[in-house]
Amino acid sequence: MVKSTLVVRASDALPLAASVDDEQTEQALSEHKQQAKLIFRRISPNSEPRCSIESGQHTLHYLIADNVIYLVITDKSYPRKLAFSYLDELSKEFQTSYGPKVDTVRKPYAFVGFDTFMSKTTRLYQDTRTASAAGASHLDKLNDELQDVTRIMTKNMEELLWRGDSLDRMSHLSTSLRSESEKYRRAARNINFQAMLRQYAPIGGVVLLLIILLYWRFS
């Protein structure tokens, strides 16, 4: 289920718009909204444009487009494909309505009127059953435009909070390269060990046989 949405300027994390959440939702997601602020501070020009960050029973999905970060907090079980379809819709409408003004505003929540569109779109994507029922025509069109969700970087909030992990593309690439490099090192060690066994096993067998014979002869 879609829980809450935030829209901020990427260059300085200035809040531009946000969903109007009831008191219960506000209390339940207070920690996750603080985590969202951390994410906004960690984002740089080199950050991945799409990312899912898991935090407890929820996931924070963000999309960066035209110097704007769109972030939605959903249940952990909510499909990533629907979450990014939702964010894509928001980004297109926001860019059409407010795009030229984004870099000039100075006060927070300058585009509070965007909540009307967010509320309408949130109802469409409120849960997977609603999205599936309403999506017979509308979401099929959107899904054709989506990138492969398997290419979207996934992080864990603990990695960002305690390990100082980065959201940068190069960091993600470096992590992947280190993983691949370690995998190939293990494979190389295994191959070398097997080659050594094939090379020295016959000699070792002969030496062992001589030791047994000498032991038997002089014992």
mmCIF file of the C-alpha atoms, coordinates in Angstrom:
data_MODEL
# 
_entry.id   MODEL 
# 
loop_
_atom_site.group_PDB 
_atom_site.id 
_atom_site.type_symbol 
_atom_site.label_atom_id 
_atom_site.label_alt_id 
_atom_site.label_comp_id 
_atom_site.label_asym_id 
_atom_site.label_entity_id 
_atom_site.label_seq_id 
_atom_site.pdbx_PDB_ins_code 
_atom_site.Cartn_x 
_atom_site.Cartn_y 
_atom_site.Cartn_z 
_atom_site.occupancy 
_atom_site.B_iso_or_equiv 
_atom_site.pdbx_formal_charge 
_atom_site.auth_seq_id 
_atom_site.auth_comp_id 
_atom_site.auth_asym_id 
_atom_site.auth_atom_id 
_atom_site.pdbx_PDB_model_num 
ATOM 1   C CA . MET A 1 1   ? 0.000  0.000   0.000   1.00 0.00 ? 1   MET A CA 1 
ATOM 2   C CA . VAL A 1 2   ? 1.135  3.562   -0.748  1.00 0.00 ? 2   VAL A CA 1 
ATOM 3   C CA . LYS A 1 3   ? 1.640  5.300   2.609   1.00 0.00 ? 3   LYS A CA 1 
ATOM 4   C CA . SER A 1 4   ? 3.141  8.749   2.064   1.00 0.00 ? 4   SER A CA 1 
ATOM 5   C CA . THR A 1 5   ? 4.797  10.845  -0.650  1.00 0.00 ? 5   THR A CA 1 
ATOM 6   C CA . LEU A 1 6   ? 7.416  13.593  -0.584  1.00 0.00 ? 6   LEU A CA 1 
ATOM 7   C CA . VAL A 1 7   ? 8.654  15.839  -3.394  1.00 0.00 ? 7   VAL A CA 1 
ATOM 8   C CA . VAL A 1 8   ? 11.865 17.821  -2.874  1.00 0.00 ? 8   VAL A CA 1 
ATOM 9   C CA . ARG A 1 9   ? 14.382 19.754  -4.959  1.00 0.00 ? 9   ARG A CA 1 
ATOM 10  C CA . ALA A 1 10  ? 17.436 17.581  -5.566  1.00 0.00 ? 10  ALA A CA 1 
ATOM 11  C CA . SER A 1 11  ? 20.033 20.340  -5.432  1.00 0.00 ? 11  SER A CA 1 
ATOM 12  C CA . ASP A 1 12  ? 19.294 21.482  -1.853  1.00 0.00 ? 12  ASP A CA 1 
ATOM 13  C CA . ALA A 1 13  ? 16.557 19.137  -0.506  1.00 0.00 ? 13  ALA A CA 1 
ATOM 14  C CA . LEU A 1 14  ? 14.028 22.001  -0.325  1.00 0.00 ? 14  LEU A CA 1 
ATOM 15  C CA . PRO A 1 15  ? 10.547 20.460  0.201   1.00 0.00 ? 15  PRO A CA 1 
ATOM 16  C CA . LEU A 1 16  ? 8.316  21.296  -2.767  1.00 0.00 ? 16  LEU A CA 1 
ATOM 17  C CA . ALA A 1 17  ? 5.179  19.255  -2.039  1.00 0.00 ? 17  ALA A CA 1 
ATOM 18  C CA . ALA A 1 18  ? 3.968  16.387  0.134   1.00 0.00 ? 18  ALA A CA 1 
ATOM 19  C CA . SER A 1 19  ? 0.931  14.221  0.600   1.00 0.00 ? 19  SER A CA 1 
ATOM 20  C CA . VAL A 1 20  ? -1.489 15.227  3.366   1.00 0.00 ? 20  VAL A CA 1 
ATOM 21  C CA . ASP A 1 21  ? -1.267 12.372  5.877   1.00 0.00 ? 21  ASP A CA 1 
ATOM 22  C CA . ASP A 1 22  ? -3.637 11.797  8.775   1.00 0.00 ? 22  ASP A CA 1 
ATOM 23  C CA . GLU A 1 23  ? -2.367 11.852  12.352  1.00 0.00 ? 23  GLU A CA 1 
ATOM 24  C CA . GLN A 1 24  ? -2.145 8.069   12.627  1.00 0.00 ? 24  GLN A CA 1 
ATOM 25  C CA . THR A 1 25  ? -0.057 7.782   9.451   1.00 0.00 ? 25  THR A CA 1 
ATOM 26  C CA . GLU A 1 26  ? 2.105  10.700  10.522  1.00 0.00 ? 26  GLU A CA 1 
ATOM 27  C CA . GLN A 1 27  ? 2.939  9.004   13.825  1.00 0.00 ? 27  GLN A CA 1 
ATOM 28  C CA . ALA A 1 28  ? 3.490  5.579   12.281  1.00 0.00 ? 28  ALA A CA 1 
ATOM 29  C CA . LEU A 1 29  ? 5.867  6.937   9.637   1.00 0.00 ? 29  LEU A CA 1 
ATOM 30  C CA . SER A 1 30  ? 7.704  9.588   11.657  1.00 0.00 ? 30  SER A CA 1 
ATOM 31  C CA . GLU A 1 31  ? 10.916 7.545   11.756  1.00 0.00 ? 31  GLU A CA 1 
ATOM 32  C CA . HIS A 1 32  ? 10.727 6.741   8.047   1.00 0.00 ? 32  HIS A CA 1 
ATOM 33  C CA . LYS A 1 33  ? 10.221 10.399  7.187   1.00 0.00 ? 33  LYS A CA 1 
ATOM 34  C CA . GLN A 1 34  ? 13.369 11.204  9.132   1.00 0.00 ? 34  GLN A CA 1 
ATOM 35  C CA . GLN A 1 35  ? 15.107 8.509   7.127   1.00 0.00 ? 35  GLN A CA 1 
ATOM 36  C CA . ALA A 1 36  ? 13.793 10.130  3.948   1.00 0.00 ? 36  ALA A CA 1 
ATOM 37  C CA . LYS A 1 37  ? 15.518 13.367  4.972   1.00 0.00 ? 37  LYS A CA 1 
ATOM 38  C CA . LEU A 1 38  ? 18.748 11.409  5.358   1.00 0.00 ? 38  LEU A CA 1 
ATOM 39  C CA . ILE A 1 39  ? 18.300 10.002  1.860   1.00 0.00 ? 39  ILE A CA 1 
ATOM 40  C CA . PHE A 1 40  ? 17.775 13.494  0.433   1.00 0.00 ? 40  PHE A CA 1 
ATOM 41  C CA . ARG A 1 41  ? 21.032 14.645  2.062   1.00 0.00 ? 41  ARG A CA 1 
ATOM 42  C CA . ARG A 1 42  ? 22.907 11.641  0.683   1.00 0.00 ? 42  ARG A CA 1 
ATOM 43  C CA . ILE A 1 43  ? 21.749 12.183  -2.888  1.00 0.00 ? 43  ILE A CA 1 
ATOM 44  C CA . SER A 1 44  ? 24.296 13.795  -5.194  1.00 0.00 ? 44  SER A CA 1 
ATOM 45  C CA . PRO A 1 45  ? 24.578 14.421  -8.963  1.00 0.00 ? 45  PRO A CA 1 
ATOM 46  C CA . ASN A 1 46  ? 26.163 10.949  -9.213  1.00 0.00 ? 46  ASN A CA 1 
ATOM 47  C CA . SER A 1 47  ? 23.365 9.139   -7.376  1.00 0.00 ? 47  SER A CA 1 
ATOM 48  C CA . GLU A 1 48  ? 21.312 6.405   -8.936  1.00 0.00 ? 48  GLU A CA 1 
ATOM 49  C CA . PRO A 1 49  ? 18.178 7.960   -10.497 1.00 0.00 ? 49  PRO A CA 1 
ATOM 50  C CA . ARG A 1 50  ? 15.975 5.138   -9.194  1.00 0.00 ? 50  ARG A CA 1 
ATOM 51  C CA . CYS A 1 51  ? 16.447 3.292   -5.931  1.00 0.00 ? 51  CYS A CA 1 
ATOM 52  C CA . SER A 1 52  ? 14.516 1.223   -3.390  1.00 0.00 ? 52  SER A CA 1 
ATOM 53  C CA . ILE A 1 53  ? 15.664 1.369   0.243   1.00 0.00 ? 53  ILE A CA 1 
ATOM 54  C CA . GLU A 1 54  ? 14.276 -1.238  2.631   1.00 0.00 ? 54  GLU A CA 1 
ATOM 55  C CA . SER A 1 55  ? 13.541 -0.185  6.209   1.00 0.00 ? 55  SER A CA 1 
ATOM 56  C CA . GLY A 1 56  ? 11.774 -2.613  8.519   1.00 0.00 ? 56  GLY A CA 1 
ATOM 57  C CA . GLN A 1 57  ? 8.258  -3.319  7.276   1.00 0.00 ? 57  GLN A CA 1 
ATOM 58  C CA . HIS A 1 58  ? 8.413  -0.497  4.727   1.00 0.00 ? 58  HIS A CA 1 
ATOM 59  C CA . THR A 1 59  ? 10.350 0.446   1.625   1.00 0.00 ? 59  THR A CA 1 
ATOM 60  C CA . LEU A 1 60  ? 11.303 3.950   0.505   1.00 0.00 ? 60  LEU A CA 1 
ATOM 61  C CA . HIS A 1 61  ? 11.365 4.254   -3.291  1.00 0.00 ? 61  HIS A CA 1 
ATOM 62  C CA . TYR A 1 62  ? 12.751 7.357   -4.957  1.00 0.00 ? 62  TYR A CA 1 
ATOM 63  C CA . LEU A 1 63  ? 12.990 8.701   -8.486  1.00 0.00 ? 63  LEU A CA 1 
ATOM 64  C CA . ILE A 1 64  ? 15.154 11.653  -9.567  1.00 0.00 ? 64  ILE A CA 1 
ATOM 65  C CA . ALA A 1 65  ? 14.097 13.653  -12.628 1.00 0.00 ? 65  ALA A CA 1 
ATOM 66  C CA . ASP A 1 66  ? 14.860 17.245  -13.685 1.00 0.00 ? 66  ASP A CA 1 
ATOM 67  C CA . ASN A 1 67  ? 16.369 18.283  -10.326 1.00 0.00 ? 67  ASN A CA 1 
ATOM 68  C CA . VAL A 1 68  ? 13.389 16.899  -8.397  1.00 0.00 ? 68  VAL A CA 1 
ATOM 69  C CA . ILE A 1 69  ? 13.297 13.874  -6.082  1.00 0.00 ? 69  ILE A CA 1 
ATOM 70  C CA . TYR A 1 70  ? 10.005 11.999  -5.823  1.00 0.00 ? 70  TYR A CA 1 
ATOM 71  C CA . LEU A 1 71  ? 9.891  9.613   -2.843  1.00 0.00 ? 71  LEU A CA 1 
ATOM 72  C CA . VAL A 1 72  ? 7.118  7.281   -1.775  1.00 0.00 ? 72  VAL A CA 1 
ATOM 73  C CA . ILE A 1 73  ? 6.927  5.163   1.371   1.00 0.00 ? 73  ILE A CA 1 
ATOM 74  C CA . THR A 1 74  ? 5.119  1.859   0.837   1.00 0.00 ? 74  THR A CA 1 
ATOM 75  C CA . ASP A 1 75  ? 4.592  -1.437  2.603   1.00 0.00 ? 75  ASP A CA 1 
ATOM 76  C CA . LYS A 1 76  ? 7.542  -3.757  2.029   1.00 0.00 ? 76  LYS A CA 1 
ATOM 77  C CA . SER A 1 77  ? 5.285  -6.172  0.142   1.00 0.00 ? 77  SER A CA 1 
ATOM 78  C CA . TYR A 1 78  ? 4.092  -3.506  -2.312  1.00 0.00 ? 78  TYR A CA 1 
ATOM 79  C CA . PRO A 1 79  ? 5.408  -4.308  -5.831  1.00 0.00 ? 79  PRO A CA 1 
ATOM 80  C CA . ARG A 1 80  ? 8.323  -2.149  -6.957  1.00 0.00 ? 80  ARG A CA 1 
ATOM 81  C CA . LYS A 1 81  ? 6.900  -1.991  -10.457 1.00 0.00 ? 81  LYS A CA 1 
ATOM 82  C CA . LEU A 1 82  ? 3.758  -0.269  -9.170  1.00 0.00 ? 82  LEU A CA 1 
ATOM 83  C CA . ALA A 1 83  ? 5.764  2.027   -6.871  1.00 0.00 ? 83  ALA A CA 1 
ATOM 84  C CA . PHE A 1 84  ? 7.875  3.326   -9.752  1.00 0.00 ? 84  PHE A CA 1 
ATOM 85  C CA . SER A 1 85  ? 4.867  3.511   -12.042 1.00 0.00 ? 85  SER A CA 1 
ATOM 86  C CA . TYR A 1 86  ? 3.308  5.796   -9.408  1.00 0.00 ? 86  TYR A CA 1 
ATOM 87  C CA . LEU A 1 87  ? 6.459  7.932   -9.184  1.00 0.00 ? 87  LEU A CA 1 
ATOM 88  C CA . ASP A 1 88  ? 6.674  8.158   -12.980 1.00 0.00 ? 88  ASP A CA 1 
ATOM 89  C CA . GLU A 1 89  ? 3.143  9.541   -13.093 1.00 0.00 ? 89  GLU A CA 1 
ATOM 90  C CA . LEU A 1 90  ? 3.948  12.127  -10.446 1.00 0.00 ? 90  LEU A CA 1 
ATOM 91  C CA . SER A 1 91  ? 7.141  13.247  -12.182 1.00 0.00 ? 91  SER A CA 1 
ATOM 92  C CA . LYS A 1 92  ? 5.448  13.738  -15.550 1.00 0.00 ? 92  LYS A CA 1 
ATOM 93  C CA . GLU A 1 93  ? 2.583  15.762  -14.101 1.00 0.00 ? 93  GLU A CA 1 
ATOM 94  C CA . PHE A 1 94  ? 4.847  17.812  -11.831 1.00 0.00 ? 94  PHE A CA 1 
ATOM 95  C CA . GLN A 1 95  ? 7.229  18.646  -14.651 1.00 0.00 ? 95  GLN A CA 1 
ATOM 96  C CA . THR A 1 96  ? 4.317  19.699  -16.873 1.00 0.00 ? 96  THR A CA 1 
ATOM 97  C CA . SER A 1 97  ? 2.733  21.884  -14.174 1.00 0.00 ? 97  SER A CA 1 
ATOM 98  C CA . TYR A 1 98  ? 5.711  23.332  -12.310 1.00 0.00 ? 98  TYR A CA 1 
ATOM 99  C CA . GLY A 1 99  ? 8.904  22.368  -14.146 1.00 0.00 ? 99  GLY A CA 1 
ATOM 100 C CA . PRO A 1 100 ? 10.119 25.862  -15.123 1.00 0.00 ? 100 PRO A CA 1 
ATOM 101 C CA . LYS A 1 101 ? 9.549  27.186  -11.572 1.00 0.00 ? 101 LYS A CA 1 
ATOM 102 C CA . VAL A 1 102 ? 11.467 24.508  -9.649  1.00 0.00 ? 102 VAL A CA 1 
ATOM 103 C CA . ASP A 1 103 ? 14.843 26.265  -9.660  1.00 0.00 ? 103 ASP A CA 1 
ATOM 104 C CA . THR A 1 104 ? 13.442 29.690  -8.717  1.00 0.00 ? 104 THR A CA 1 
ATOM 105 C CA . VAL A 1 105 ? 11.309 29.004  -5.622  1.00 0.00 ? 105 VAL A CA 1 
ATOM 106 C CA . ARG A 1 106 ? 12.728 29.884  -2.193  1.00 0.00 ? 106 ARG A CA 1 
ATOM 107 C CA . LYS A 1 107 ? 10.062 28.901  0.339   1.00 0.00 ? 107 LYS A CA 1 
ATOM 108 C CA . PRO A 1 108 ? 9.224  25.307  1.348   1.00 0.00 ? 108 PRO A CA 1 
ATOM 109 C CA . TYR A 1 109 ? 6.133  23.631  -0.071  1.00 0.00 ? 109 TYR A CA 1 
ATOM 110 C CA . ALA A 1 110 ? 5.715  26.230  -2.789  1.00 0.00 ? 110 ALA A CA 1 
ATOM 111 C CA . PHE A 1 111 ? 3.682  23.745  -4.828  1.00 0.00 ? 111 PHE A CA 1 
ATOM 112 C CA . VAL A 1 112 ? 1.270  22.598  -2.152  1.00 0.00 ? 112 VAL A CA 1 
ATOM 113 C CA . GLY A 1 113 ? -1.483 22.495  -4.773  1.00 0.00 ? 113 GLY A CA 1 
ATOM 114 C CA . PHE A 1 114 ? 0.166  19.386  -6.251  1.00 0.00 ? 114 PHE A CA 1 
ATOM 115 C CA . ASP A 1 115 ? -1.423 17.435  -3.402  1.00 0.00 ? 115 ASP A CA 1 
ATOM 116 C CA . THR A 1 116 ? -4.680 17.279  -5.372  1.00 0.00 ? 116 THR A CA 1 
ATOM 117 C CA . PHE A 1 117 ? -3.022 15.269  -8.138  1.00 0.00 ? 117 PHE A CA 1 
ATOM 118 C CA . MET A 1 118 ? -1.074 13.156  -5.621  1.00 0.00 ? 118 MET A CA 1 
ATOM 119 C CA . SER A 1 119 ? -4.246 12.270  -3.727  1.00 0.00 ? 119 SER A CA 1 
ATOM 120 C CA . LYS A 1 120 ? -6.027 11.250  -6.910  1.00 0.00 ? 120 LYS A CA 1 
ATOM 121 C CA . THR A 1 121 ? -3.081 9.160   -8.098  1.00 0.00 ? 121 THR A CA 1 
ATOM 122 C CA . THR A 1 122 ? -2.560 7.610   -4.660  1.00 0.00 ? 122 THR A CA 1 
ATOM 123 C CA . ARG A 1 123 ? -6.137 6.333   -4.673  1.00 0.00 ? 123 ARG A CA 1 
ATOM 124 C CA . LEU A 1 124 ? -5.429 4.599   -7.971  1.00 0.00 ? 124 LEU A CA 1 
ATOM 125 C CA . TYR A 1 125 ? -2.325 2.914   -6.578  1.00 0.00 ? 125 TYR A CA 1 
ATOM 126 C CA . GLN A 1 126 ? -3.548 2.532   -2.986  1.00 0.00 ? 126 GLN A CA 1 
ATOM 127 C CA . ASP A 1 127 ? -3.008 -1.219  -2.972  1.00 0.00 ? 127 ASP A CA 1 
ATOM 128 C CA . THR A 1 128 ? -2.237 -3.946  -5.485  1.00 0.00 ? 128 THR A CA 1 
ATOM 129 C CA . ARG A 1 129 ? -5.878 -5.014  -5.817  1.00 0.00 ? 129 ARG A CA 1 
ATOM 130 C CA . THR A 1 130 ? -7.025 -1.486  -6.610  1.00 0.00 ? 130 THR A CA 1 
ATOM 131 C CA . ALA A 1 131 ? -4.147 -0.993  -8.989  1.00 0.00 ? 131 ALA A CA 1 
ATOM 132 C CA . SER A 1 132 ? -4.880 -4.269  -10.756 1.00 0.00 ? 132 SER A CA 1 
ATOM 133 C CA . ALA A 1 133 ? -8.582 -3.491  -11.089 1.00 0.00 ? 133 ALA A CA 1 
ATOM 134 C CA . ALA A 1 134 ? -8.065 0.083   -12.244 1.00 0.00 ? 134 ALA A CA 1 
ATOM 135 C CA . GLY A 1 135 ? -5.076 -0.787  -14.355 1.00 0.00 ? 135 GLY A CA 1 
ATOM 136 C CA . ALA A 1 136 ? -6.772 -2.814  -17.053 1.00 0.00 ? 136 ALA A CA 1 
ATOM 137 C CA . SER A 1 137 ? -6.113 0.019   -19.490 1.00 0.00 ? 137 SER A CA 1 
ATOM 138 C CA . HIS A 1 138 ? -4.248 2.805   -17.708 1.00 0.00 ? 138 HIS A CA 1 
ATOM 139 C CA . LEU A 1 139 ? -1.476 0.887   -15.952 1.00 0.00 ? 139 LEU A CA 1 
ATOM 140 C CA . ASP A 1 140 ? -0.839 -1.363  -18.946 1.00 0.00 ? 140 ASP A CA 1 
ATOM 141 C CA . LYS A 1 141 ? 0.119  1.748   -20.888 1.00 0.00 ? 141 LYS A CA 1 
ATOM 142 C CA . LEU A 1 142 ? 2.373  2.927   -18.070 1.00 0.00 ? 142 LEU A CA 1 
ATOM 143 C CA . ASN A 1 143 ? 4.043  -0.451  -17.675 1.00 0.00 ? 143 ASN A CA 1 
ATOM 144 C CA . ASP A 1 144 ? 5.075  -0.380  -21.325 1.00 0.00 ? 144 ASP A CA 1 
ATOM 145 C CA . GLU A 1 145 ? 7.080  2.761   -20.564 1.00 0.00 ? 145 GLU A CA 1 
ATOM 146 C CA . LEU A 1 146 ? 8.790  1.479   -17.415 1.00 0.00 ? 146 LEU A CA 1 
ATOM 147 C CA . GLN A 1 147 ? 12.398 0.389   -17.240 1.00 0.00 ? 147 GLN A CA 1 
ATOM 148 C CA . ASP A 1 148 ? 13.178 -3.125  -16.089 1.00 0.00 ? 148 ASP A CA 1 
ATOM 149 C CA . VAL A 1 149 ? 12.751 -3.007  -12.294 1.00 0.00 ? 149 VAL A CA 1 
ATOM 150 C CA . THR A 1 150 ? 15.501 -5.590  -11.884 1.00 0.00 ? 150 THR A CA 1 
ATOM 151 C CA . ARG A 1 151 ? 17.957 -2.859  -12.846 1.00 0.00 ? 151 ARG A CA 1 
ATOM 152 C CA . ILE A 1 152 ? 16.813 -0.579  -10.020 1.00 0.00 ? 152 ILE A CA 1 
ATOM 153 C CA . MET A 1 153 ? 19.352 -0.420  -7.209  1.00 0.00 ? 153 MET A CA 1 
ATOM 154 C CA . THR A 1 154 ? 18.161 -1.803  -3.876  1.00 0.00 ? 154 THR A CA 1 
ATOM 155 C CA . LYS A 1 155 ? 19.697 -0.764  -0.553  1.00 0.00 ? 155 LYS A CA 1 
ATOM 156 C CA . ASN A 1 156 ? 19.044 -1.391  3.114   1.00 0.00 ? 156 ASN A CA 1 
ATOM 157 C CA . MET A 1 157 ? 18.523 1.538   5.466   1.00 0.00 ? 157 MET A CA 1 
ATOM 158 C CA . GLU A 1 158 ? 21.013 0.022   7.913   1.00 0.00 ? 158 GLU A CA 1 
ATOM 159 C CA . GLU A 1 159 ? 23.703 0.263   5.233   1.00 0.00 ? 159 GLU A CA 1 
ATOM 160 C CA . LEU A 1 160 ? 23.053 3.971   4.872   1.00 0.00 ? 160 LEU A CA 1 
ATOM 161 C CA . LEU A 1 161 ? 22.755 4.724   8.597   1.00 0.00 ? 161 LEU A CA 1 
ATOM 162 C CA . TRP A 1 162 ? 25.552 2.640   10.110  1.00 0.00 ? 162 TRP A CA 1 
ATOM 163 C CA . ARG A 1 163 ? 27.907 1.656   7.296   1.00 0.00 ? 163 ARG A CA 1 
ATOM 164 C CA . GLY A 1 164 ? 28.028 5.028   5.574   1.00 0.00 ? 164 GLY A CA 1 
ATOM 165 C CA . ASP A 1 165 ? 27.023 3.421   2.289   1.00 0.00 ? 165 ASP A CA 1 
ATOM 166 C CA . SER A 1 166 ? 26.537 5.605   -0.752  1.00 0.00 ? 166 SER A CA 1 
ATOM 167 C CA . LEU A 1 167 ? 23.738 6.037   -3.271  1.00 0.00 ? 167 LEU A CA 1 
ATOM 168 C CA . ASP A 1 168 ? 26.197 6.902   -6.049  1.00 0.00 ? 168 ASP A CA 1 
ATOM 169 C CA . ARG A 1 169 ? 26.270 4.990   -9.308  1.00 0.00 ? 169 ARG A CA 1 
ATOM 170 C CA . MET A 1 170 ? 30.029 4.446   -9.017  1.00 0.00 ? 170 MET A CA 1 
ATOM 171 C CA . SER A 1 171 ? 29.637 3.068   -5.498  1.00 0.00 ? 171 SER A CA 1 
ATOM 172 C CA . HIS A 1 172 ? 27.015 0.634   -6.768  1.00 0.00 ? 172 HIS A CA 1 
ATOM 173 C CA . LEU A 1 173 ? 29.288 -0.322  -9.671  1.00 0.00 ? 173 LEU A CA 1 
ATOM 174 C CA . SER A 1 174 ? 32.280 -0.675  -7.342  1.00 0.00 ? 174 SER A CA 1 
ATOM 175 C CA . THR A 1 175 ? 30.300 -2.959  -5.030  1.00 0.00 ? 175 THR A CA 1 
ATOM 176 C CA . SER A 1 176 ? 29.270 -5.115  -7.980  1.00 0.00 ? 176 SER A CA 1 
ATOM 177 C CA . LEU A 1 177 ? 32.831 -5.240  -9.283  1.00 0.00 ? 177 LEU A CA 1 
ATOM 178 C CA . ARG A 1 178 ? 34.190 -6.197  -5.858  1.00 0.00 ? 178 ARG A CA 1 
ATOM 179 C CA . SER A 1 179 ? 31.630 -8.973  -5.624  1.00 0.00 ? 179 SER A CA 1 
ATOM 180 C CA . GLU A 1 180 ? 32.492 -10.267 -9.081  1.00 0.00 ? 180 GLU A CA 1 
ATOM 181 C CA . SER A 1 181 ? 36.215 -9.952  -8.397  1.00 0.00 ? 181 SER A CA 1 
ATOM 182 C CA . GLU A 1 182 ? 35.910 -11.959 -5.185  1.00 0.00 ? 182 GLU A CA 1 
ATOM 183 C CA . LYS A 1 183 ? 33.912 -14.611 -6.999  1.00 0.00 ? 183 LYS A CA 1 
ATOM 184 C CA . TYR A 1 184 ? 36.592 -14.952 -9.683  1.00 0.00 ? 184 TYR A CA 1 
ATOM 185 C CA . ARG A 1 185 ? 39.376 -15.039 -7.052  1.00 0.00 ? 185 ARG A CA 1 
ATOM 186 C CA . ARG A 1 186 ? 37.649 -17.929 -5.300  1.00 0.00 ? 186 ARG A CA 1 
ATOM 187 C CA . ALA A 1 187 ? 37.225 -19.740 -8.611  1.00 0.00 ? 187 ALA A CA 1 
ATOM 188 C CA . ALA A 1 188 ? 40.887 -19.151 -9.501  1.00 0.00 ? 188 ALA A CA 1 
ATOM 189 C CA . ARG A 1 189 ? 42.061 -20.473 -6.125  1.00 0.00 ? 189 ARG A CA 1 
ATOM 190 C CA . ASN A 1 190 ? 39.919 -23.551 -6.592  1.00 0.00 ? 190 ASN A CA 1 
ATOM 191 C CA . ILE A 1 191 ? 41.292 -24.166 -10.090 1.00 0.00 ? 191 ILE A CA 1 
ATOM 192 C CA . ASN A 1 192 ? 44.875 -23.691 -8.902  1.00 0.00 ? 192 ASN A CA 1 
ATOM 193 C CA . PHE A 1 193 ? 44.341 -26.116 -6.035  1.00 0.00 ? 193 PHE A CA 1 
ATOM 194 C CA . GLN A 1 194 ? 42.887 -28.727 -8.360  1.00 0.00 ? 194 GLN A CA 1 
ATOM 195 C CA . ALA A 1 195 ? 45.789 -28.253 -10.796 1.00 0.00 ? 195 ALA A CA 1 
ATOM 196 C CA . MET A 1 196 ? 48.284 -28.666 -7.945  1.00 0.00 ? 196 MET A CA 1 
ATOM 197 C CA . LEU A 1 197 ? 46.565 -31.880 -6.861  1.00 0.00 ? 197 LEU A CA 1 
ATOM 198 C CA . ARG A 1 198 ? 46.715 -33.286 -10.387 1.00 0.00 ? 198 ARG A CA 1 
ATOM 199 C CA . GLN A 1 199 ? 50.385 -32.329 -10.673 1.00 0.00 ? 199 GLN A CA 1 
ATOM 200 C CA . TYR A 1 200 ? 51.661 -33.616 -7.330  1.00 0.00 ? 200 TYR A CA 1 
ATOM 201 C CA . ALA A 1 201 ? 49.211 -36.366 -6.430  1.00 0.00 ? 201 ALA A CA 1 
ATOM 202 C CA . PRO A 1 202 ? 51.168 -39.108 -8.306  1.00 0.00 ? 202 PRO A CA 1 
ATOM 203 C CA . ILE A 1 203 ? 54.447 -38.041 -6.644  1.00 0.00 ? 203 ILE A CA 1 
ATOM 204 C CA . GLY A 1 204 ? 52.779 -37.914 -3.253  1.00 0.00 ? 204 GLY A CA 1 
ATOM 205 C CA . GLY A 1 205 ? 51.372 -41.392 -3.827  1.00 0.00 ? 205 GLY A CA 1 
ATOM 206 C CA . VAL A 1 206 ? 54.811 -42.807 -4.649  1.00 0.00 ? 206 VAL A CA 1 
ATOM 207 C CA . VAL A 1 207 ? 56.396 -41.125 -1.611  1.00 0.00 ? 207 VAL A CA 1 
ATOM 208 C CA . LEU A 1 208 ? 53.655 -42.456 0.654   1.00 0.00 ? 208 LEU A CA 1 
ATOM 209 C CA . LEU A 1 209 ? 54.117 -45.975 -0.757  1.00 0.00 ? 209 LEU A CA 1 
ATOM 210 C CA . LEU A 1 210 ? 57.912 -45.823 -0.140  1.00 0.00 ? 210 LEU A CA 1 
ATOM 211 C CA . ILE A 1 211 ? 57.328 -44.694 3.454   1.00 0.00 ? 211 ILE A CA 1 
ATOM 212 C CA . ILE A 1 212 ? 54.939 -47.594 4.038   1.00 0.00 ? 212 ILE A CA 1 
ATOM 213 C CA . LEU A 1 213 ? 57.430 -50.091 2.510   1.00 0.00 ? 213 LEU A CA 1 
ATOM 214 C CA . LEU A 1 214 ? 60.354 -48.745 4.558   1.00 0.00 ? 214 LEU A CA 1 
ATOM 215 C CA . TYR A 1 215 ? 58.268 -48.816 7.709   1.00 0.00 ? 215 TYR A CA 1 
ATOM 216 C CA . TRP A 1 216 ? 57.208 -52.394 7.003   1.00 0.00 ? 216 TRP A CA 1 
ATOM 217 C CA . ARG A 1 217 ? 60.798 -53.404 6.123   1.00 0.00 ? 217 ARG A CA 1 
ATOM 218 C CA . PHE A 1 218 ? 62.507 -52.045 9.229   1.00 0.00 ? 218 PHE A CA 1 
ATOM 219 C CA . SER A 1 219 ? 59.760 -52.407 11.815  1.00 0.00 ? 219 SER A CA 1 
# 
